[in-house]
């Protein structure tokens, strides 16, 4: 099985940057598509970004395009989410997730394994 642990969240001023990390244990991430999701106060969990096991052509939610970048380092069993130009509306708990498929997807129901989440708070 796969265990995922997110880190790197915190409090940041609007316009600032954070880099989230998702470290895997139990199995290598190399065969999994990886995604980032977030859930803000009173909102449903929503897609943020995803990247296939091969690392090609990441996909992003419209709300984060041009500001967030997903990447992976299979040798380190780690997935990253670089978040720049942060806005207060980015405030949420951010979750990483692993999909046993090999094609990047924004469908939350396709993901099989989930981390515990890390809080990101962006102040005005």
Beta strands, then each sheet from edge to edge (+ up, - down):
strand 1: 3-7
strand 2: 10-13
strand 3: 18-25
strand 4: 33-39
strand 5: 46-51
strand 6: 59-60
strand 7: 68-73
strand 8: 78-83
strand 9: 92-99
strand 10: 113-114
strand 11: 118-123
sheet 1: 1+ 3- 8+ 7-
sheet 2: 2+ 11+ 9- 4+ 5- 6+
sheet 3: 2+ 11+ 9- 10+
end
